[in-house]
Amino acid sequence: MVKEVHAAGAKIVPQLWHVGLTHRPKAPNIYDEIEEDFSSRVSPSGYVTVGDKIKEGMTPADVDAVIEAYATAAGTAKRLGFDGVEIHGAHGYMVDQFLWHETNRRTDRWGGDIAGRVQFAVEMIRACRKRVGPDFSIILRFSQWKLQDYAAKLALTPQELEAFLTPLADAGVDVFHASQRRFWEPEFEGSDLNLAGWAKKITGKSSITVGSVGLNRELLETSADPSLVANVANLDRLFEMHARGDFDLVAVGRALIAEPDWPAKVKDGRYDELHTFDVNQLATLT
């Protein structure tokens, strides 16, 4: 895969995941209703969602083992010829479970205040950086919202966000991938910067924006009108924000599922040719 992507003149990075205790969302006609087995999974404090503790949290040895697993995966990615790695630290998965006070109730050095809750991510990034060296890109995807709670916030103010992001930048993150459900929404009152804009402003690092790019419906929402076209006003806003330097890169997910030629068609202004995303398309993937 790496060779084919490089032969086409592009770059490629794998996304490294650990889901912790997060369960997958259910959508009509898409996922089978199967009972998930959490018995072998680990998490900071054993919470699967807000106030729902189903088991004990990780031991210090468990934490060390997961940090080593991330570092090993990053090293493997470099050995295989990838151009970097992206750590998925958003949406309520393992890294985010350490960052969020609702799922991190630890009283040791891995928990407590912001400085403690960010420590797992900091040490994991340091371990990855040590394994891959200084010239290999490390991207960190983070979010305020969680699959368990769309209204959740890691940081209520720019100052709290700085307390999370600055140690991560110092640890070796090159790019912050700031996941929002709607990229055009301002993150804090008093500024129209979105989350990616704040990440870039705070850290001076490059940032990626994402969240309903070219779309106008929720992730698991079905469409009553399959003839709907792309949200052109949404794209105009995207280009405007990029032009003024709010972020450096744009991530696209659902729109690419519906339209594999999305980048070329958007570049050429062929918006009327874009197929719009519908959640039922997920059922066609094999």
N, C-alpha and C positions, 0 to 999 in steps of 0.2 A: 504494500500500500504506500509506504513512504517513498519508494522508488518511483512509482507511478505518479504520485503527486508532484515530486520534484521534477520529473520529466516534463510535466505540463507547465512548469515555471512557477509553481505555487509553494507555499509553506504549509506545514502541518504540525499540530501539537495534539497529544492525547489529553483527555480530561480525566483526572484521577479522583475517584469517588470512594467514600465510605459512608454508608447510609445510617449507621448507628441503629437507633430504634424507630426511625421514621418509617411509616407505612405508606404504601402507594395510594394515590387518590383513586376513587372509583368513578367511572363514567358509564352511563347507559349504553348497552350494546357493544362495549369496547373490552372491558375486563371481566373475566369470570369471577364470580363471587366465591373466592377461596379464603379459608381462614389462614392468616399469616402466622408463622411460627417464630416467635421472638426468643426462644429458649437459648439459642447460641449467639445472640447478638449482644453487643456491648454498647454502652453510652456513658456519658459523664456521671449521671446520677440516677439512671434507671427510669427516666420519665419518657413516655411515648408521646405525650402531649401535655398541655398545661394542666397541672394538678393531677395527672394520671401516672402515678409511679407503679410500675409493674414488676420491677426487680431491683437488685442492688446495683450501684454504680461500679465503674471500673476501678480495679486496684491500681496502685502505682506501676506495677509490672505490666498491666494491661495497657496503660497509657504509653509507656516506653515502647511496647511492642507495636502499637499502632503508628507511632512516630517513625519507628524503624521501617515499617511496611511502606509508608509514604516515600521515605528516602530511597528505599530499594526500587520502588516503582519509577521514581524520577531517574535514577541511575540507569535502569533498564531502558527507559525511553531514549535517553541520550545514546546508549550503546546501539540501539536499533536505528539511529539516524534521524529521529524527530528533531524539530527545530526549537523545541521548548516543551514545557508542560503547563497545564492549567489545573490548579487545585480547586475542586468544587467545594467551596466553603459557605454555600448559600442555602436558602430554602428549608432550613431545619435539618439538614444532614449532619454528619458527625462533627465537622469543624464548627458549624453554626450552633450545634448543641452545646459546645463549650462556650461559645460567645454569648448565648442568650441566657439571661438570668432565670427564665422559667424552666429551662431544662438543665441548667448547671446550678445545682444547690450544694456544691462541694464546699468544704471548709478548709481544705488544704491549699497548697500553692497553685492548684489548677482552678480555683474558684474564688468566690467572694466578689470583690469590686471589679471594675473594668480591667485593671492591670492584671488581676489574677485570671479572669475569664479569657483574656486574650493570650495567656501564656502558652497554652497548648499549641495554638496556631503559630506563634512566634518560634517556639522550639522546633516545630515540625518544618517550618520554612527554613530555619537555619540548617537543619539536618539535610534537607533537600539541596540547599545551596552548597553545602560542603561536599555532597556526593557528585554534583554536576559541574562544579567550578563556576567561575565568574562570568563566563561568556555564553551561558545557556539561559534562555528566557524562562522566568517563572511568573505565571499569571495567577492571580487569586480572584476567584469569583465569590462575591459576597452579596448579601441582600439584607434589607430590613424585614421584609415579609417572610413568612414561613408557610409551608403546606398546611401546617396545623392551625395557623392564625394569620390571615391575610393582613390584619391591621397591626401586627406585631412590630416593635421597634427595638433595634439594638441601641440606637442613639436618638435622643430626643432633641439634641442641639448640635450645631457644628462642633462645639467644644468636645462633646462626648464622642462624636464621630472621629475627631482628631485623636482622642485617647485610644481608640481602637486601631486606626490606620497607621499612625506614625510608627509604633513599634514594629508593625508588619513590614512597612517600607524599609525600616532600618535592618530588619532581619534578612531582607533579600528579595522582596517582591518587586518585580520590574513593571508590571501592569496590573491595574485594578479593574476587574470586570464587574461593574456595578449593576446588579440585576434589579430592575423594577418591573412591576406588572404593566405600567404605562410610562414609557420613557419620557414623555412630554410633561409629566407632572413635577412641579417644584418639590424639593425634598424638605425644605424648611421655610417658615414664614419669613418674609422680608427679602427674599431673593428668588429669582426664577431659575436658578441653577438646579438641575436634576441631580441624582445621586452620583452619577459619573462625573458631573461638573464639580461637585464638592470634593470627590476623591482626588481629582487632578489638582484642584486649588489647594487642598490641604497638604498633599504629599509631594507635589511637583512631578509625580510619575505619570506616564501615559495612562489613559483610561479608555474603557470600552463601555458603551451604553447598549442596553437591550431592554425589550419589553413592548410587545404588541406593535413591532415595527411594520408599518403598512397594513395593519389589521384594525378591526373595530369590534371584536368580540372576545369573550373570555376563553381561557384555555379549553375548558370542558363543555362549552356552549355549542349546541348544534345550530345549524342555519336553517331557517324556514324558507329562505330564498337562495338557492344555489347559484343564481345568476349575479349575486352581489359581486362588485369589483373591488379592487384594492382601495384603501383609504388614502387617496392622493393628498388630501390636506395634511394628513399625518406625515407623509413623506416630505412635503414641503417644509414642515416644521423641523423634521429631522435634519434636512440640509441646512436650514438656517442656523440651528444650534451648532452643527459641526463647523460651519463656516466661521463662526465667531470664536471657535476654539474651546467649546465646552468639553469635548471629548475627541479622541483621536481615531477610534475604530467603532464600528457598529456590528453587533452580533444579530444574526437573523436565524430563527428556528422554524416556527410553524409555517411562515410564508414559503420557505424552501421545500417543505413537505408537499405543499400544494403546487408549487411552481419551481421545479429544479433550475430553470433558466432565469430565475428572479434577478440575480445581479446584472446580467446582460440586458434584460428588458428594462429594468429601472434605469440603468446607465444611458440607454438609448431613448428614454422617455416613452416607452411603449406600454404605458399603464393599462390601456384598454385590453391588452393581451394577457394580463395577469389573471391566473385562477386564484380564487379566494380560498382560504383555509376553512375546512369543516372538520370537527372532531371525528366524524365517522371515517375520515381518510386514514386514521390510525389503524383501523381494523383491516385495511388492505395491505399493510406492510408485512413482509415476511422476512 
